[in-house]
Amino acid sequence: MKRIIKSRRNNLAFITTLILLVLLITGACAPSSIYTPFLTNETEATEFEGVKLTPISRQNNNALAGTQYINQSTYRLTIDGLVDHPLSLSYTDLQAYPQISQLMDLNCVEGWNFTAKWTGPALSAIFADASVQEGAVIAIFYTSDVPVGYTSLDLKYINDNNIIVALKDNDITLPPDRGFPFQVVAKSKFGYKWAKWVTRIELSSNTNFRGYWESNGYNNNADINGPTGQ
């Protein structure tokens, strides 16, 4: 009898382990706060610059077409448009840039917000390697869920505010549902400017460009203290 019980326990443990491995590999049903640390042994920060951080598991999130899963080993970020030297950057290339940490709130037009420590390279450093041409005034962010152009930010705003693209959230490698490989940390802008799953950034002179939300009536400036409508 004892052997039968032990055998059943072993079978149950094996099945449980197999299910967990499938969930982790596919990303299905895996909470952000468990998914990445389990795989990378990272420890989530709970405080930064004396401020208590919102745990990733409690950070609200929106997605137009559900979570996008991008393969780290094959990922390339294209930087093109009005640049002298178009770039094709791997995830490792992004990690090689100086990493900057910023304490920042993400505010949604729906009324919720959260506070996190965001870490990653400055867009200005990446754009410097591409040699942005004089006529460029905006950066258009193309994402895997909106390949026609999700949103844009003024270059002056990006440079004046040292805008970064966060590879990490609270010291955790950005989970898929938070936008892996990175999320744009658009300081003082509503969350619809915080582009996720970015595959291409075009430097452009087209100030008439409007992204997904902006084309649907949201203000193109997206300042958190400004109007939400056009």
C-alpha positions as CSV (number, residue, x, y, z in Angstrom):
1,M,0.0,0.0,0.0
2,K,2.8,2.4,0.9
3,R,4.5,1.7,-2.5
4,I,1.2,2.5,-4.3
5,I,0.8,5.8,-2.4
6,K,4.5,6.7,-3.1
7,S,4.1,5.8,-6.8
8,R,1.0,8.0,-7.1
9,R,2.8,10.9,-5.3
10,N,5.7,10.6,-7.7
11,N,3.4,10.5,-10.7
12,L,1.5,13.6,-9.4
13,A,4.8,15.5,-8.9
14,F,6.0,14.6,-12.4
15,I,2.7,15.7,-14.0
16,T,2.7,19.0,-11.9
17,T,6.3,19.7,-13.0
18,L,5.5,19.0,-16.6
19,I,2.5,21.3,-16.5
20,L,4.6,24.1,-15.0
21,L,7.3,23.7,-17.6
22,V,4.7,23.9,-20.4
23,L,3.2,27.1,-18.8
24,L,6.6,28.7,-18.4
25,I,7.7,27.9,-21.9
26,T,4.6,29.2,-23.6
27,G,4.0,32.0,-21.1
28,A,0.3,30.9,-20.7
29,C,-1.4,31.7,-17.4
30,A,2.0,32.8,-15.9
31,P,1.8,35.9,-13.7
32,S,4.5,38.5,-14.6
33,S,5.9,38.5,-11.0
34,I,6.5,34.7,-11.2
35,Y,7.3,34.2,-14.8
36,T,10.6,36.0,-15.2
37,P,12.3,35.7,-11.8
38,F,11.7,32.0,-11.9
39,L,13.6,31.7,-15.1
40,T,16.4,34.2,-14.4
41,N,16.8,34.2,-10.7
42,E,16.2,37.9,-10.5
43,T,14.9,39.6,-7.3
44,E,12.2,42.2,-7.7
45,A,12.9,45.6,-6.2
46,T,10.4,46.8,-3.6
47,E,11.8,50.3,-3.1
48,F,13.8,52.8,-5.1
49,E,15.0,56.3,-4.1
50,G,13.1,56.0,-0.8
51,V,9.8,55.3,-2.6
52,K,7.8,52.1,-2.3
53,L,7.3,50.4,-5.7
54,T,4.2,48.7,-7.1
55,P,4.8,45.0,-7.4
56,I,4.7,43.8,-11.0
57,S,1.8,41.4,-10.1
58,R,-0.3,44.5,-9.1
59,Q,0.6,46.7,-12.1
60,N,-2.4,47.2,-14.3
61,N,-1.9,46.6,-18.0
62,N,-3.6,47.0,-21.3
63,A,-3.1,45.2,-24.7
64,L,-4.8,45.8,-28.0
65,A,-4.3,42.3,-29.3
66,G,-3.3,40.4,-26.2
67,T,0.2,39.7,-25.0
68,Q,2.8,39.6,-27.8
69,Y,5.6,37.0,-27.5
70,I,8.9,38.1,-29.0
71,N,11.9,35.7,-29.3
72,Q,14.9,37.2,-27.6
73,S,17.4,35.4,-29.8
74,T,16.0,36.5,-33.1
75,Y,14.7,40.0,-32.1
76,R,16.0,43.0,-34.0
77,L,15.1,46.6,-33.4
78,T,15.2,48.7,-36.6
79,I,16.1,52.4,-36.4
80,D,15.5,54.0,-39.8
81,G,13.9,57.0,-41.6
82,L,15.8,60.3,-41.4
83,V,19.1,58.9,-40.2
84,D,22.5,58.6,-41.8
85,H,23.2,55.2,-40.4
86,P,20.2,52.9,-40.1
87,L,20.5,50.4,-37.3
88,S,19.4,46.8,-36.7
89,L,19.9,46.1,-33.0
90,S,19.7,42.8,-31.2
91,Y,18.5,42.5,-27.6
92,T,22.2,42.1,-26.6
93,D,23.0,45.3,-28.4
94,L,20.4,47.1,-26.3
95,Q,21.8,45.6,-23.1
96,A,25.3,46.9,-24.1
97,Y,24.2,50.6,-23.9
98,P,24.6,52.4,-20.6
99,Q,21.6,51.4,-18.4
100,I,19.7,54.2,-16.7
101,S,17.3,53.7,-13.8
102,Q,14.3,56.0,-13.3
103,L,11.5,56.2,-10.8
104,M,8.3,56.8,-12.8
105,D,4.6,56.6,-12.5
106,L,2.6,55.1,-15.4
107,N,-0.8,56.9,-15.6
108,C,-3.7,55.5,-17.6
109,V,-6.5,57.6,-19.0
110,E,-8.8,55.0,-17.3
111,G,-7.8,56.5,-14.0
112,W,-5.4,54.0,-12.6
113,N,-1.6,54.4,-12.1
114,F,1.3,52.6,-10.5
115,T,4.9,53.4,-9.5
116,A,7.9,51.4,-10.8
117,K,11.7,51.5,-11.2
118,W,12.4,51.4,-14.9
119,T,15.9,50.5,-16.3
120,G,17.3,50.7,-19.8
121,P,19.2,52.7,-22.4
122,A,18.4,56.3,-23.3
123,L,16.8,56.7,-26.7
124,S,19.2,59.7,-27.3
125,A,22.2,57.3,-27.1
126,I,20.7,54.9,-29.6
127,F,19.7,57.8,-32.0
128,A,23.2,59.2,-31.7
129,D,24.6,56.0,-33.2
130,A,22.1,56.3,-36.1
131,S,23.1,60.0,-36.7
132,V,19.6,61.6,-36.9
133,Q,19.2,64.0,-39.8
134,E,18.3,67.7,-39.2
135,G,14.8,67.3,-40.7
136,A,13.7,64.7,-38.2
137,V,11.2,66.0,-35.5
138,I,9.4,62.9,-34.3
139,A,10.0,59.2,-33.6
140,I,7.4,56.8,-34.7
141,F,7.1,53.5,-32.8
142,Y,6.1,50.4,-34.7
143,T,5.0,47.5,-32.6
144,S,4.2,43.8,-33.3
145,D,0.5,44.4,-32.5
146,V,0.3,47.7,-34.5
147,P,2.8,47.3,-37.4
148,V,1.5,50.4,-39.2
149,G,2.7,52.6,-36.3
150,Y,1.4,52.5,-32.7
151,T,2.4,56.0,-31.5
152,S,5.0,58.8,-31.8
153,L,6.9,61.2,-29.6
154,D,8.6,64.5,-30.4
155,L,12.4,64.3,-30.6
156,K,12.8,67.4,-28.5
157,Y,10.7,65.9,-25.7
158,I,12.7,62.7,-25.9
159,N,16.0,64.5,-25.6
160,D,14.9,67.1,-23.0
161,N,13.6,64.4,-20.7
162,N,16.2,61.7,-21.3
163,I,13.6,59.2,-22.3
164,I,14.6,55.6,-21.9
165,V,13.4,52.3,-23.2
166,A,13.0,50.0,-20.1
167,L,14.4,46.5,-20.4
168,K,13.7,46.0,-16.8
169,D,10.7,46.7,-14.5
170,N,11.6,46.8,-10.7
171,D,14.9,45.1,-11.6
172,I,13.1,42.2,-13.4
173,T,13.6,41.6,-17.1
174,L,10.5,42.9,-18.7
175,P,7.9,40.1,-18.8
176,P,6.1,39.4,-22.1
177,D,2.8,41.0,-21.0
178,R,4.7,44.2,-20.0
179,G,6.1,44.6,-23.4
180,F,9.3,42.5,-23.8
181,P,11.9,43.3,-25.1
182,F,11.2,46.9,-23.8
183,Q,8.6,49.5,-22.9
184,V,9.1,53.2,-23.7
185,V,9.1,55.1,-20.5
186,A,7.2,58.3,-21.6
187,K,7.7,60.6,-18.6
188,S,4.6,62.7,-17.8
189,K,2.6,61.1,-20.7
190,F,-0.5,58.9,-20.5
191,G,0.1,55.2,-20.8
192,Y,-0.9,55.0,-24.5
193,K,2.4,56.7,-25.3
194,W,4.3,54.0,-23.4
195,A,4.8,51.8,-26.5
196,K,5.4,48.0,-25.9
197,W,6.7,45.2,-28.1
198,V,8.5,47.8,-30.3
199,T,10.1,46.4,-33.5
200,R,11.0,49.5,-35.3
201,I,11.5,53.2,-34.6
202,E,11.3,55.6,-37.6
203,L,12.8,59.1,-37.3
204,S,10.4,61.3,-39.3
205,S,9.4,64.9,-40.3
206,N,5.7,63.9,-40.6
207,T,4.1,65.9,-37.7
208,N,0.7,64.8,-39.1
209,F,1.3,61.2,-38.1
210,R,-1.2,59.9,-35.6
211,G,-0.9,56.5,-33.9
212,Y,-3.6,54.0,-33.0
213,W,-5.2,55.8,-30.0
214,E,-4.5,59.3,-31.4
215,S,-6.4,58.3,-34.6
216,N,-9.3,57.3,-32.3
217,G,-9.7,60.6,-30.6
218,Y,-7.0,60.7,-28.0
219,N,-4.8,63.8,-27.6
220,N,-1.5,63.5,-29.5
221,N,0.4,65.3,-26.7
222,A,-1.0,62.9,-24.1
223,D,0.3,65.1,-21.2
224,I,-1.1,63.7,-17.9
225,N,-2.1,67.2,-16.8
226,G,-3.6,68.0,-20.2
227,P,-6.8,67.1,-22.1
228,T,-7.3,63.4,-23.2
229,G,-9.2,64.3,-26.3
230,Q,-8.1,66.1,-29.4
